[in-house]
Amino acid sequence: MFDKVSLEKCDSYDHEGVLSALKKTLENIGGLDFVTKGMKIGIKANLVSGMDPQKSATTHPALLRALCEVLLERGASVVIGDSPGGIYTAHYVGGVYKACGLTEMVNELNKNGGKSAETVCLNDDFSVKNAEFRDAVSIKTFIYTGWLDNVDAIINVSKLKTHAMMGMSCAVKNMFGTIPGTTKPEYHMRFPDEKAFANLMVDLNEFFKPALYIVDAIDGMEGNGPTAGEKRHIGAILSSRKPYALDMVCAGLIGMKLEDVTTLVVAKERGLGPASLDECEVLGDKSVGELRVADFKRATIHQSITFEGGGIMRKLESVAVKLALSTKPKVKAAQCIGCKKCYETCPAKAITMVTSRGKTAGKNNLVPQINRSKCIKCFCCQEFCPKGAMKVHHNVLGKLVGKINN
């Protein structure tokens, strides 16, 4: 049996409601028994970009505040951090902290609690370290954010969202934020295959081994996730000691199965995760079925398209279906501001900026042009586009299947 998953209903980001639901979900799995007085706890949040928390792309500050409060009650100090897409410097990440509502939250928490600024703080250590992990499947050596070496335990607090490449971004995927921002595109380039990249995510979880995982699923993101989708209310906070059954339950909440989420597929293959929701023990006052959002819109289609049996015809059918259901990034010129973010972050150097022949939102009249022969479909351009102008584009058959699934 895999680690128990705690699921509690939470309808809004009202402080008292969030604090109550968080305490309940932690009590279901044994509470914060690993936290003792004097420990420094590192909260690994999802701060993918400098976005207003109302956009539902990042971990909401209300949940982070509630977690800080229960940690302070146990005599711990707290540092909150992440490495968003972009340069990993104090100035850039500081701007992300502010935009995501964390600077104000931490200042208010310390002031109201009468604590010193050191009791709860935002990470200001932007060093990077080299790691060696011989048990890894994809990445045996890598660069990571050094602040994680200075905490006694890590709590992973993710956001439930769709993801163009992995199908879903949640607890497992959130650990990609341990990689410095400008190094992320390099790793996308090294592991363009979906399963290889998913194994990288699992490798990071197995290397850092967070002591606790919490998911902000009060409001999630559907559609063009993980940054340019739409806010969708789900109404839950979840927690577990390990991320794999937790992500399976989260997938169930938004109508996904194992084959729809690549990180779940590889976790199962490695013996770390369940094959289905039936193998997960869920604790709490509500079941997955009671809170499931059946019409949750996906970022892309992760169909199980492997045909059983051999033979050349079967292989040709498999290739044909994969081509028909494949997706790719495509710019919506009317929303593009010509900021060159996609050009700068593309790991395959498949994007050039060209003069637009139509109307664009940008003053410089430039739009990205994608060289399809170079594109590895990592969707970094889509993930880091500040205006959501880079969309996930489906082929005709893919659109049809998507309508059927939804």
N, C-alpha and C positions, 0 to 999 in steps of 0.2 A: 504494500500500500504506500502511496506517495504522501507527502506532507499534507496535513489538513489545511483546508482553505476556509477562512472566515469571511462571511458576506453579511454586511449590515446595510439596511436601507437608510439613505440620507437624502432628503429632498432638496436641500439648498445649502449655500455656503454661510448661512447664519452661524455665528461663532458657537453658541451653546449647542446647537444641533450637531455641528461637526465634531465638537469635543465629545459629546455623548456617544455618537456613533463610533468614533475612533476608539474610545475606551472599551466599548462593547466588543468591537472586532478584535482588539488585542487580548481582551480577557478570554475570548473563545479559544485562543491558541497558547494560553499560558502567560499572557501579559509581557511586560518588559523585564522578565526575570534575569536576563543577561546583563542588565544595566545596573551598575553599582555606583555608589557615591565617589565622585572624583574622576569618573571616566569622561573622556572626550568622545562624543558621538559625531560622526560625519554623516550628514544627510545628503545623499546623492539625488538631487531633484532632476526633473526634466525641464531644462531651460533652453530648448532647442534654438530659440531666437528671441530677440527683444520684442515681445508682443504683449499687449494688454491681456491680463488673465481672463477677461471676458471672452476672448477669442477661443479659449479652450485648447490651445496648443501647448500650454505649459502647466506644470503643477500649480494648483491654486494656492496663493499665500495663506488662505484661511485654514487649509489642511496642514500646511507646514507650521503655522503658528500653534495650532492645537497640539501637534506632535512635540514641538519645542516645550510647550507647557508641561506635558506629562513627563518629558525627560528631565526638566528642571526639578520637578517634584521628587525625582529619584536622586537628585544631587549631582546630575551630570552637567557638563557644559556642551554646547552644540556649535558646530560649524556647518553651514549650508553651502554647497558648491555644485558646479557642473562646468563642462566645457562646451559651449554652444558652437554652432557653425560660425567660422570666422577666426580672426587672429586671437590667440590666447594671451591677452594682456590685461592689465588692471583697468586701463581706460575702456577697452571694448567690452569686457565682461561686466565692468561696473555699470555701463549703460544698459546691458541686458538685465542685470539685477533690478535696476530702477524701473525699467519698462515693465517688468514682470511683477512689480508690486512688492518686491522683497526688501528693498532698502527701507521703504516706509514701514513695512511690517516689523522688521527687526528693530528699528529705532523705537517704534511704539511699544513693542514688547518689553524691551529693556527699560524704557522709561516708566511704564505702568507697573512693572514688576519690581522696580527699585534695584535692578541689577546693574552691574558694571557692563560696559560694552563688550567685555571679553566673555561674558557668560553665554550669549548667543551672538554669533557673528557670521558674516558672509566671507567665504574664503578669499584671502588676499595673497595666497601663495601660488604663484604662476610658474613654478619650476616644473620641469618634466624629467621623468626617470626612465630608465631602460629595464625591461622585464624579460625574464626567461622562464618559459612554461613548457617543459618537456612533455607533459601529458596532453597538450593541446592537439586538436585535430587540424585546425587551419593555421593558427598563428603561434608559433613557438617562441618567437621573440617579438617584442613590440615596445612602443613608447607610450607612456601613460602620464596622467596628471599627478604631480608629486604630492599634492596636499593630502592624498589618501594615505600616505605613509605616516602622517602625523595624527591619526585618529585611532582610538582603541577598537572601534567597531563601526561598520557601515550600515546605514538603513537606506534602502533603495525606495524612493517614493516616485512612482511613475504616473503617467497620464494614459488613459485608455483612448487610443486613436487608431484610425486606419493608417496604412502605410503602403505606398505605391510598390515598393520592392518586396517587402516581407509579408504583406497582407495586413498585419496588425503590429502596432507599436505599443508595448506595455512593459511588463517587468523585465523580461529578458533583454529586449531591445534597448531599454534605458541605460544599460551599462556601456553602450557605445560612447556615452558621454564621458567615460574615463580616458578616452583618446583625445589629445589636444586637437582643437578645431581645424587647424590647417593640415593636420595629418590625416583626417578622416577621408578626404577625397583620394589620397594615396592608397588607403586600404580598400576603398571601393574599387580602385583600378587593379589592385593585386588580387582581389577576390570578386570578379564580376559575376561569377556563377551564383545563383541564388542560394544553393545549399552550402557552398563554400563560405559565403558571406554570413549565412545563418549560423554555421559552425563557429565562426569568429565571435558572434554574439554569445554563444554558449561558452566558448573558451574563456571569455572575459568574466562571466558569472562564476565559472569554476575556479578561476584564478583569485578573484577578489573575495569570493564567498561572503556576501553581505549577511549580517546576522538576522535581518528582517526585511521583508518586502511589503510595501503598502501601495495600493493602487487608488488613485483619485478617479473614480468613475461616477462622480456626482453629475458633472457634465463632461461628455466625451467629444470627440471630433469624428465626423463621418465624411464620406466623399473624398475630396482631394487632399487627404492627410499625407503627412503629419503636421503640416503648417498652414495649408491653404484651403482646408475643408470648412465645413459648417459645424457650429456648436449643436450638439444633440444631447438632450437630457436623458440620463440613464438612472440616476438616483441611488448610487451605492458607493460604499467604501469597502475595500477588501484587503486582506492581509494573509501572509503565510510565511513560513520559515524558508521556503525554497520557491523559485519562480515558475517552475514548469507546470505543476497542477494549477497554480494560481492563474497563469496565462490561459490554460485550457478553460477554466471557469469564466474568465473574462471574454474569451472568444465565444463561449456559449451565450453570454449576455447580449452579444451583438450579432447572433445568428451565424457564427462561423464554426467550422469543424477543423479537425487536425489538418486535413489537406489544404485548407485555405491559408494556413499560417506556417511559413517555412521554418521558423524557429521551433515550432512545436514538432514538426516532422523530424528534424535532426535530433531534437532532444529525445524523442521516442527511440530513434535508431541507436542512440548512445546509451539507452537504458536509464535515462534520467527523468523522462516524462511519460505521462499516460498516453494511451492510444485514443481515448475518448473521454467525454464528460462522465460516463458511467464509472470510470476508475477513480474518480475524485470524491473525497469525503468533504462535503460542504457543511459548515456549521454556521448558525446564525438564525435570525428571526424570519428570513425570507429565503425561498428557493430560487435557483437560477431561472426556472420557468416563470415565476411570478414577476421577475424584474426584466426578463428578456425583451429587447427591442427588436421585434421580428423584421421590421423594414429598414434596419440600419443600412445606410448606403455605403458601399465599399469603394476603396480607391482604385482597385483593379480586380481582375478575376483570377483567382488561384484555383483553377479547376484541377481535379485529378484526371490527367489525360494519358495515363499509362495503360496501354492495352495488354491484356493477358495473352500469352501464347507467342510463338515466334513466327518466322516467315517474313519474306520481303514485303508482302502486301500489308501485314500488320505494322511493320516499321514505317512504311510509306504513309499509312493512315495516321500514325502517331505524329509524324512530322507535319502532315497537312493540318491536323487539328491544332497543334502547337502554333503554327503560323497564323491560322485563322483566329485564335484566341489571344495572340500576342498583343502587348501594349507598348506604347512609346511616348516619350515626352513631346509635347507640341505647344508652341507659344500662341497665346491669344493676343495678337498685336495691339488691340484696342486697350488692353490693360497694362501693357508693358511701358515702363518708364525709362528704359534704356540705361539702367544703373550698372549693367555689366556683371552683376553678382553671379549669374549663371555661367558667364564666360570665365570668371575668375575661379569658380569652384569646380568646374568640369574636370574630373580626373583624367579623362581620355583625350582632352583637348579637342573635343568634337564640335565646339561652338565658336563661331566667329560673329562679330557684330557687323551688320550691314545696314545700309540706308533703307528705311522703309518706303515702300511705294504708296502705302495707304496712311491712314490716320493712326497715330500712337499717342499715348498719354505723356510721353517724354518730350522735353524741349529739344533734345539733340537728335530726335527722329531716327534713332538707332534701334534695331531689334535683333535678337539672336537668330542665327541660322545654324541648324544642326546638320552635321555631316553624318548621315545614317550609317555609313560604312565604318565610322569610328565609334559611334555611340554604343556604350555597353549596357544601357538601360538601367543604370544604377539610380536614376531619378534624383541625383544630388541637385540638379538645376531646379527641379520642382520643389524639393524640400527647402531650399534656401532662398527661393524667390520671395522678396518682401511684399509683393503685391498679388501673389497668387496667379500671375499671368501664365505661368508654365503649367499646363494641364496634362493629365494622364489621358492619352488618346487611344481609343479602342478601334479595332477593325470592325467592319460591318457585322460579322458573325459574333464577335465579342460583345457588341452592343446588344444584339438580340438575346444572347445567353444571359447577359446581365439583367435584362428586363424580366426574363423568365425566373431568374433566381430571386429577384426582388419582389 
